[in-house]
Amino acid sequence: MTLDILAIVGAVILVLLTVVLVHEGGHFIVGKLCGIRVDEFAVGFGPRIAARKIGETTYSLRIIPAGGFVRMAGMLGLAGEADAGERNFYRASIPKRLATIMAGIVSNMIFAGLLFTALQMLPNGSQVQPGAAAQQVGLRDGDVILSVDGRVIRHDTAADVSNDLHAATANAAGRPMAVVYSSGSSIHSTTIVPSLIIVNGITAPAGSSPSASPLPASGSGAVTRVADLPVGEEFVVTAVNGQAVSSGDPAKVAGGSGPGTVSGFLINADGTRGPTYTQLAASGITDGSGKAGAIQAAWRLGVSPNFDGEPVVQALADGFGQIPTFVTTTFTDLSNLITNPKSGGITGPQGLSGPVGIVRETVTATHQGGRSLAFWIAFVSMNLGLVNVLPIPFLDGGKAFLIVIEAIRRRRLDPRREALIYAIGLAAVVLFAIYVTIGDVTRPQ
């Protein structure tokens, strides 16, 4: 429990620090390139824990690990600010100041695009067997199972996916399972009754032929016993002794102690549905996935991880292609929240999320594995970049707007008036964050 809490706290800090430091890093790098003196690059807020000056910049670590900031000389030109002469921020040309201000937004978007690209190149999604339990309830190739009966399915490696799905399915022992899965950008919930699968791992001795039996059989070949099924291929059981398949230990349900019969169909090597067989003699069946020299039975959903990542060029197109889609969708959703009374508004069920919502989603992503956490970091980075585009004083978009106004007027605003505008903008941002947080807390989960 303690380790789980520490992992969650660490994940929340990781998300906040990563996206904010990427943002501030953009300001830092472009500011330096534009010749502006950067006095401090801080990781975190509050009192300093440690600091080291390299060149003209102090790099500090502060006590509250929830972001960071870049302090440049002469940001407003007010009395008492550090003075770097011609290298003060406000003395830089308008193009250089605009580039420095907008660099944070651009950095967040580029970082998100690169993360999405990396995720596209990594193995993802799943393959759903035709006729399998998962397909019968609507799952399709590419869908991703997120949880089974409340157990989160990890997606870091193929082994993680397989092991978690097998463990959850074995625990259900043939009973209906509550499955949450993603299909594209949508999340769905369904109930799946797992299939009983038999795999014949017994290879017939050279020169021998399958034994005869009066039991009827359909399909191709002289298959009258489970032991006569093609070696290594999965046989989906649809009936045991002419009755519907029950729940319980898979070998016992399949009639492992014999004598008994099973009916069902084969899954071909290419994943397609194969021939059907009825009333195959079943005996000598044990639990397992079909190891060599044994006939084994297990419960399966009919889903296997698909670990074919995209090539680099396609991954770049798809990764960075998510940014304009995200921007368009965000503004469409915001418009709906504001103009459609049925949506519930900004603090409604589909409303905006603030710090509390970010923590909740970070917890969910952490439990789902490294891939989900990386996707969430990219998503938060895009959000931070998009929010900062807004022409609100104190945010980057607001600062850029005032610089444009200066370019049009051909003279600066009074520094004291500009500072007051920023203070009002900060107060508005804080109040709005509190308002959204109230919605986070009161929103049903």
DOKOL-728607 format. One line per field, with one value per residue (C-alpha): residue number from 1; residue in three letters; x, y, z. Coordinates in Angstrom, 1 decimal. Example, Ala and Ser with C-alpha at 12.3 -4.5 7.8 and 13.67 -1.06 7.14 Angstrom:
<pts>
nr <- (1;2)
rest <- (ALA;SER)
px <- (12.3;13.7)
py <- (-4.5;-1.1)
pz <- (7.8;7.1)
</pts>
This chain:
<pts>
nr <- (1;2;3;4;5;6;7;8;9;10;11;12;13;14;15;16;17;18;19;20;21;22;23;24;25;26;27;28;29;30;31;32;33;34;35;36;37;38;39;40;41;42;43;44;45;46;47;48;49;50;51;52;53;54;55;56;57;58;59;60;61;62;63;64;65;66;67;68;69;70;71;72;73;74;75;76;77;78;79;80;81;82;83;84;85;86;87;88;89;90;91;92;93;94;95;96;97;98;99;100;101;102;103;104;105;106;107;108;109;110;111;112;113;114;115;116;117;118;119;120;121;122;123;124;125;126;127;128;129;130;131;132;133;134;135;136;137;138;139;140;141;142;143;144;145;146;147;148;149;150;151;152;153;154;155;156;157;158;159;160;161;162;163;164;165;166;167;168;169;170;171;172;173;174;175;176;177;178;179;180;181;182;183;184;185;186;187;188;189;190;191;192;193;194;195;196;197;198;199;200;201;202;203;204;205;206;207;208;209;210;211;212;213;214;215;216;217;218;219;220;221;222;223;224;225;226;227;228;229;230;231;232;233;234;235;236;237;238;239;240;241;242;243;244;245;246;247;248;249;250;251;252;253;254;255;256;257;258;259;260;261;262;263;264;265;266;267;268;269;270;271;272;273;274;275;276;277;278;279;280;281;282;283;284;285;286;287;288;289;290;291;292;293;294;295;296;297;298;299;300;301;302;303;304;305;306;307;308;309;310;311;312;313;314;315;316;317;318;319;320;321;322;323;324;325;326;327;328;329;330;331;332;333;334;335;336;337;338;339;340;341;342;343;344;345;346;347;348;349;350;351;352;353;354;355;356;357;358;359;360;361;362;363;364;365;366;367;368;369;370;371;372;373;374;375;376;377;378;379;380;381;382;383;384;385;386;387;388;389;390;391;392;393;394;395;396;397;398;399;400;401;402;403;404;405;406;407;408;409;410;411;412;413;414;415;416;417;418;419;420;421;422;423;424;425;426;427;428;429;430;431;432;433;434;435;436;437;438;439;440;441;442;443;444;445)
rest <- (MET;THR;LEU;ASP;ILE;LEU;ALA;ILE;VAL;GLY;ALA;VAL;ILE;LEU;VAL;LEU;LEU;THR;VAL;VAL;LEU;VAL;HIS;GLU;GLY;GLY;HIS;PHE;ILE;VAL;GLY;LYS;LEU;CYS;GLY;ILE;ARG;VAL;ASP;GLU;PHE;ALA;VAL;GLY;PHE;GLY;PRO;ARG;ILE;ALA;ALA;ARG;LYS;ILE;GLY;GLU;THR;THR;TYR;SER;LEU;ARG;ILE;ILE;PRO;ALA;GLY;GLY;PHE;VAL;ARG;MET;ALA;GLY;MET;LEU;GLY;LEU;ALA;GLY;GLU;ALA;ASP;ALA;GLY;GLU;ARG;ASN;PHE;TYR;ARG;ALA;SER;ILE;PRO;LYS;ARG;LEU;ALA;THR;ILE;MET;ALA;GLY;ILE;VAL;SER;ASN;MET;ILE;PHE;ALA;GLY;LEU;LEU;PHE;THR;ALA;LEU;GLN;MET;LEU;PRO;ASN;GLY;SER;GLN;VAL;GLN;PRO;GLY;ALA;ALA;ALA;GLN;GLN;VAL;GLY;LEU;ARG;ASP;GLY;ASP;VAL;ILE;LEU;SER;VAL;ASP;GLY;ARG;VAL;ILE;ARG;HIS;ASP;THR;ALA;ALA;ASP;VAL;SER;ASN;ASP;LEU;HIS;ALA;ALA;THR;ALA;ASN;ALA;ALA;GLY;ARG;PRO;MET;ALA;VAL;VAL;TYR;SER;SER;GLY;SER;SER;ILE;HIS;SER;THR;THR;ILE;VAL;PRO;SER;LEU;ILE;ILE;VAL;ASN;GLY;ILE;THR;ALA;PRO;ALA;GLY;SER;SER;PRO;SER;ALA;SER;PRO;LEU;PRO;ALA;SER;GLY;SER;GLY;ALA;VAL;THR;ARG;VAL;ALA;ASP;LEU;PRO;VAL;GLY;GLU;GLU;PHE;VAL;VAL;THR;ALA;VAL;ASN;GLY;GLN;ALA;VAL;SER;SER;GLY;ASP;PRO;ALA;LYS;VAL;ALA;GLY;GLY;SER;GLY;PRO;GLY;THR;VAL;SER;GLY;PHE;LEU;ILE;ASN;ALA;ASP;GLY;THR;ARG;GLY;PRO;THR;TYR;THR;GLN;LEU;ALA;ALA;SER;GLY;ILE;THR;ASP;GLY;SER;GLY;LYS;ALA;GLY;ALA;ILE;GLN;ALA;ALA;TRP;ARG;LEU;GLY;VAL;SER;PRO;ASN;PHE;ASP;GLY;GLU;PRO;VAL;VAL;GLN;ALA;LEU;ALA;ASP;GLY;PHE;GLY;GLN;ILE;PRO;THR;PHE;VAL;THR;THR;THR;PHE;THR;ASP;LEU;SER;ASN;LEU;ILE;THR;ASN;PRO;LYS;SER;GLY;GLY;ILE;THR;GLY;PRO;GLN;GLY;LEU;SER;GLY;PRO;VAL;GLY;ILE;VAL;ARG;GLU;THR;VAL;THR;ALA;THR;HIS;GLN;GLY;GLY;ARG;SER;LEU;ALA;PHE;TRP;ILE;ALA;PHE;VAL;SER;MET;ASN;LEU;GLY;LEU;VAL;ASN;VAL;LEU;PRO;ILE;PRO;PHE;LEU;ASP;GLY;GLY;LYS;ALA;PHE;LEU;ILE;VAL;ILE;GLU;ALA;ILE;ARG;ARG;ARG;ARG;LEU;ASP;PRO;ARG;ARG;GLU;ALA;LEU;ILE;TYR;ALA;ILE;GLY;LEU;ALA;ALA;VAL;VAL;LEU;PHE;ALA;ILE;TYR;VAL;THR;ILE;GLY;ASP;VAL;THR;ARG;PRO;GLN)
px <- (0.0;2.8;4.7;1.6;1.0;4.7;4.4;1.3;2.9;6.0;3.8;2.0;5.3;6.7;3.7;3.7;7.5;7.9;5.3;6.2;9.9;9.5;7.5;10.0;12.8;11.4;11.5;15.0;16.6;15.1;15.7;19.4;19.5;18.0;20.7;18.5;20.1;18.5;19.2;17.6;16.1;14.2;12.8;9.9;8.6;9.1;12.4;15.5;16.9;20.0;21.4;24.4;25.5;26.8;27.9;25.4;22.4;21.6;20.0;18.0;15.9;13.0;11.0;7.6;8.0;5.0;6.6;9.3;10.0;12.6;13.6;15.0;16.6;14.3;11.1;9.0;11.6;10.4;12.6;14.2;14.4;17.8;19.3;21.3;21.4;20.8;20.3;17.2;14.1;12.1;15.1;15.1;13.4;9.7;10.4;12.8;10.5;7.6;9.8;10.9;7.3;5.8;8.6;7.0;3.8;5.7;7.9;4.9;3.3;6.6;7.1;3.6;4.0;7.3;5.7;2.8;5.2;7.1;3.9;2.8;6.1;5.7;3.5;-0.1;-3.6;-4.8;-6.0;-9.4;-10.0;-13.0;-15.9;-14.1;-15.9;-14.4;-15.6;-19.1;-19.6;-18.2;-14.4;-12.4;-8.8;-6.9;-9.1;-7.3;-8.6;-7.9;-9.3;-11.0;-13.2;-11.5;-8.0;-5.9;-4.3;-0.7;0.4;4.2;5.1;3.4;4.2;2.5;-0.7;-0.8;0.0;-2.6;-5.3;-4.6;-4.6;-7.9;-9.5;-8.3;-9.6;-13.1;-13.1;-15.7;-18.0;-19.1;-16.3;-16.7;-14.4;-13.4;-11.7;-10.8;-11.7;-10.0;-10.6;-13.8;-14.0;-16.5;-17.7;-19.1;-19.5;-17.7;-18.3;-14.8;-14.5;-13.3;-10.3;-8.7;-5.2;-3.9;-0.2;0.2;2.0;1.0;3.9;5.4;3.4;0.4;-3.1;-5.9;-8.0;-11.5;-14.6;-18.4;-18.8;-20.1;-17.8;-18.1;-15.5;-12.6;-10.4;-11.0;-11.3;-13.3;-11.3;-9.8;-6.4;-7.0;-7.3;-4.4;-1.5;-1.1;-4.4;-7.0;-10.4;-13.2;-15.7;-19.3;-20.9;-19.9;-21.9;-24.5;-25.0;-24.0;-20.5;-20.6;-18.1;-15.4;-12.0;-11.4;-10.1;-13.0;-15.6;-14.1;-14.5;-10.8;-11.5;-13.7;-15.6;-17.4;-17.8;-17.1;-18.3;-16.9;-14.7;-11.0;-9.2;-6.9;-3.3;-4.1;-6.7;-9.8;-12.6;-11.9;-13.9;-16.6;-16.5;-19.2;-19.1;-15.4;-14.3;-12.7;-10.4;-6.9;-7.4;-5.4;-5.3;-2.9;-2.3;-1.3;2.2;3.9;2.8;-0.5;-4.0;-4.9;-7.9;-8.1;-10.5;-9.8;-11.2;-9.8;-7.7;-3.9;-1.6;-0.7;2.8;3.5;4.5;4.2;7.2;8.9;7.4;3.8;4.3;5.5;2.4;0.0;1.8;1.9;-1.4;-3.1;-2.2;-4.5;-7.2;-6.9;-7.1;-10.2;-11.9;-11.1;-12.6;-15.6;-16.2;-15.7;-18.2;-20.7;-20.2;-20.9;-23.8;-25.6;-27.5;-27.8;-24.0;-24.0;-21.5;-17.9;-18.3;-20.7;-20.1;-18.2;-16.7;-13.2;-10.7;-8.3;-5.6;-7.8;-8.8;-5.2;-4.3;-7.2;-6.3;-2.6;-3.6;-5.6;-2.8;-0.2;-2.2;-2.5;1.2;4.0;2.4;-0.7;1.3;3.4;0.2;-1.2;2.0;1.7;-2.0;-1.3;1.6;-0.8;-3.3;-0.7;0.4;-3.1;-4.2;-1.2;-2.3;-5.3;-4.9;-5.2;-2.7;-0.1;-0.4;1.9;-0.8;-1.7;2.0;2.3;-0.9;0.5;3.8;1.7;-0.2;3.2;4.2;1.0;1.3;5.1;5.7;5.6;2.8;3.7;5.6;3.5;0.3;1.6;2.4;-1.1;-2.6;-0.6;-1.6;-5.3;-4.8;-3.1;-6.0;-8.5;-6.6;-6.4;-10.1;-11.0;-8.8;-10.6;-13.9;-12.9;-11.5;-14.9;-16.4;-13.7;-14.5;-18.3;-18.4;-19.6;-16.9)
py <- (0.0;2.4;1.6;2.2;5.6;6.5;5.4;7.5;10.6;10.1;9.8;13.0;14.9;13.4;14.6;18.1;18.6;17.1;19.3;22.5;22.0;21.4;24.6;26.6;25.0;26.4;29.9;29.3;28.1;30.6;33.5;32.5;32.3;35.8;37.2;37.8;37.2;34.3;34.8;31.6;28.3;26.8;23.3;23.6;26.5;27.9;28.0;26.7;23.3;23.5;25.9;26.1;29.0;28.0;31.0;33.8;31.4;29.9;26.5;25.8;23.0;24.2;22.5;22.2;19.8;21.1;22.9;25.5;28.9;30.9;34.3;36.7;40.1;43.1;41.3;44.5;47.2;48.1;49.6;47.0;44.3;42.9;45.1;43.5;46.6;45.9;42.2;43.0;41.2;44.4;45.8;42.9;43.4;42.6;39.5;38.1;38.8;37.1;34.1;33.8;34.0;31.6;29.1;27.5;26.7;25.4;23.2;21.6;20.8;19.4;17.3;15.9;15.1;13.3;11.3;10.3;9.3;7.1;5.5;4.9;3.1;0.9;-2.3;-1.5;-2.7;-6.3;-9.1;-10.5;-14.1;-14.6;-16.3;-15.8;-14.5;-11.0;-10.7;-11.8;-8.8;-6.3;-6.1;-5.6;-5.7;-2.7;-2.4;-2.3;-4.0;-1.7;-3.7;-7.0;-7.3;-4.2;-5.5;-3.1;-4.7;-3.5;-2.7;-2.2;-5.4;-8.4;-10.5;-8.0;-8.0;-11.8;-12.5;-10.0;-11.2;-14.9;-14.2;-12.3;-14.9;-17.8;-16.1;-15.7;-19.5;-19.2;-16.7;-13.5;-10.9;-7.1;-5.7;-2.1;-1.4;1.4;1.6;4.6;7.5;5.9;3.9;1.1;-1.4;-4.8;-8.3;-11.2;-14.9;-16.5;-19.4;-22.8;-23.6;-27.1;-27.5;-30.9;-31.1;-34.8;-35.7;-39.1;-41.6;-41.9;-44.3;-44.4;-43.2;-41.8;-44.5;-45.1;-44.5;-44.8;-41.2;-38.9;-36.2;-33.3;-31.3;-32.7;-35.6;-38.6;-36.6;-38.5;-37.7;-34.6;-36.4;-36.5;-32.7;-30.9;-30.4;-26.9;-25.5;-24.1;-25.8;-23.6;-25.8;-24.9;-27.9;-30.6;-33.8;-32.0;-29.3;-25.7;-25.1;-24.4;-22.5;-23.9;-25.6;-25.8;-29.3;-30.6;-28.7;-30.2;-33.7;-34.2;-37.3;-38.8;-40.4;-37.5;-35.6;-32.0;-30.1;-26.9;-25.5;-25.0;-21.7;-21.8;-20.8;-17.5;-16.7;-17.5;-19.8;-23.4;-26.6;-27.7;-31.0;-32.6;-35.1;-35.7;-38.1;-36.2;-37.7;-37.1;-33.3;-31.1;-27.4;-25.3;-23.7;-26.8;-27.8;-30.5;-34.0;-33.0;-32.1;-29.0;-26.7;-23.1;-20.1;-17.5;-14.2;-14.7;-11.6;-11.5;-8.4;-7.0;-5.8;-4.4;-0.7;1.8;2.7;6.0;8.2;7.0;7.2;10.9;11.7;10.0;11.3;15.0;14.6;14.2;17.9;19.6;17.0;17.7;21.5;21.3;18.8;20.9;24.1;22.2;20.7;24.0;25.6;22.9;23.3;27.0;27.0;23.7;23.8;20.0;19.5;20.5;23.4;23.7;22.0;19.4;15.7;16.4;19.7;20.9;19.4;21.2;20.0;17.4;16.0;15.8;13.9;11.4;10.8;10.4;7.7;5.9;6.1;5.0;1.8;1.1;1.0;3.1;3.4;5.0;7.3;8.4;9.1;11.1;13.2;14.0;14.9;17.2;18.8;19.6;21.0;23.3;24.5;25.2;26.9;29.3;30.3;32.1;35.9;36.2;38.5;36.5;33.5;33.4;34.3;37.4;38.5;38.0;40.0;43.0;42.8;42.9;45.9;47.6;46.9;48.5;51.6;51.8;52.3;50.3;50.3;51.9;49.1;49.7;49.5;46.3;44.8;45.6;43.9;40.8;40.8;41.0;38.2;36.0;36.6;35.6;32.4;31.5;32.1;30.1;27.2;27.2;27.2;24.2;22.4;22.7;21.0;18.3;17.6;17.6;15.7;12.1;9.5)
pz <- (0.0;0.9;-2.2;-4.3;-2.7;-3.3;-7.0;-7.4;-5.8;-7.9;-11.1;-10.3;-9.7;-12.9;-15.0;-13.5;-13.6;-17.1;-18.9;-17.0;-17.5;-21.2;-21.3;-19.4;-21.2;-24.4;-23.0;-21.6;-24.8;-27.2;-24.7;-24.6;-28.4;-28.6;-26.3;-23.3;-20.0;-18.0;-14.3;-13.0;-14.2;-11.3;-10.8;-8.4;-6.4;-2.9;-0.9;-2.6;-1.6;-3.7;-6.3;-8.6;-10.8;-14.2;-16.3;-15.8;-14.9;-11.5;-11.7;-8.6;-7.0;-4.9;-2.2;-4.0;-7.0;-9.0;-11.9;-12.4;-13.8;-15.8;-14.5;-17.1;-16.5;-17.0;-17.8;-17.2;-16.8;-13.3;-10.6;-8.5;-11.3;-12.2;-14.9;-17.7;-19.8;-23.5;-22.6;-20.6;-21.9;-22.5;-24.6;-27.0;-30.4;-30.7;-32.9;-30.3;-27.4;-29.3;-30.1;-26.5;-25.1;-27.7;-27.3;-24.3;-26.2;-29.2;-27.0;-25.3;-28.7;-30.1;-27.0;-27.2;-30.9;-30.2;-27.4;-29.5;-32.3;-30.0;-28.8;-32.4;-33.1;-30.0;-30.1;-29.4;-29.8;-30.0;-32.3;-31.7;-32.9;-35.1;-33.2;-29.9;-26.8;-27.2;-30.8;-29.9;-27.7;-30.2;-29.6;-32.8;-33.9;-32.4;-29.4;-26.1;-22.9;-20.0;-17.1;-16.3;-13.2;-11.9;-12.5;-14.6;-17.6;-18.2;-21.7;-21.4;-23.1;-24.8;-21.8;-19.5;-21.6;-21.9;-18.3;-16.9;-19.3;-18.5;-14.7;-14.8;-17.0;-14.9;-11.8;-13.4;-14.2;-16.9;-15.1;-16.9;-16.7;-16.6;-19.2;-19.9;-23.2;-25.5;-29.2;-30.8;-28.5;-26.9;-23.7;-23.5;-20.9;-21.6;-20.1;-21.7;-20.9;-21.6;-24.0;-22.9;-25.1;-25.5;-27.1;-28.2;-27.5;-28.2;-31.4;-32.9;-33.2;-36.7;-38.9;-36.6;-37.5;-35.4;-33.8;-35.0;-32.9;-33.5;-32.3;-35.1;-36.4;-38.8;-40.6;-42.4;-41.4;-39.2;-35.9;-33.3;-30.2;-28.7;-29.0;-32.8;-33.2;-35.0;-32.7;-31.3;-32.7;-30.4;-30.1;-28.8;-26.8;-27.4;-25.6;-23.1;-23.2;-25.3;-22.7;-22.5;-21.1;-17.3;-15.2;-13.0;-13.3;-17.1;-17.2;-15.1;-17.1;-20.3;-19.0;-18.3;-16.1;-18.9;-20.3;-22.0;-25.2;-26.4;-29.4;-30.9;-33.7;-34.4;-34.7;-37.7;-37.5;-39.3;-36.6;-38.8;-37.7;-38.8;-39.1;-36.6;-34.8;-32.6;-29.8;-29.7;-27.0;-24.2;-21.6;-20.1;-20.1;-17.7;-17.0;-19.1;-22.4;-24.4;-23.6;-25.6;-24.7;-23.0;-23.8;-21.8;-21.3;-20.2;-20.2;-22.9;-24.1;-27.6;-27.5;-28.1;-28.1;-31.5;-31.2;-34.7;-34.3;-37.1;-39.3;-38.5;-41.2;-40.6;-36.8;-37.2;-39.3;-36.9;-33.8;-34.8;-36.6;-33.2;-32.3;-34.8;-34.1;-30.4;-30.9;-33.1;-30.7;-27.7;-29.1;-30.4;-26.9;-25.2;-27.5;-26.7;-22.9;-23.2;-25.7;-24.9;-21.6;-21.7;-21.5;-17.8;-18.3;-17.4;-14.0;-15.3;-16.0;-19.2;-18.0;-17.6;-15.1;-12.9;-10.5;-8.8;-12.2;-13.3;-10.2;-10.6;-14.3;-13.4;-10.8;-13.5;-16.1;-13.5;-12.8;-16.5;-17.1;-18.6;-22.0;-20.6;-18.3;-21.3;-23.3;-20.4;-20.1;-23.9;-23.4;-20.5;-22.4;-25.3;-22.8;-21.2;-24.6;-25.7;-22.5;-22.8;-26.3;-24.7;-24.8;-21.0;-19.3;-17.2;-19.7;-22.7;-25.1;-23.1;-22.9;-26.7;-27.2;-25.3;-27.3;-30.5;-29.1;-28.4;-32.0;-33.3;-31.0;-31.6;-27.9;-24.7;-22.2;-18.9;-17.0;-13.9;-15.8;-17.6;-14.2;-12.9;-16.0;-15.3;-11.7;-12.7;-15.2;-12.6;-10.2;-12.9;-13.7;-10.0;-9.5;-12.6;-11.4;-8.1;-9.9;-12.0;-9.0;-7.3;-10.3;-10.0;-6.4;-6.8;-10.1;-9.7;-10.3)
</pts>
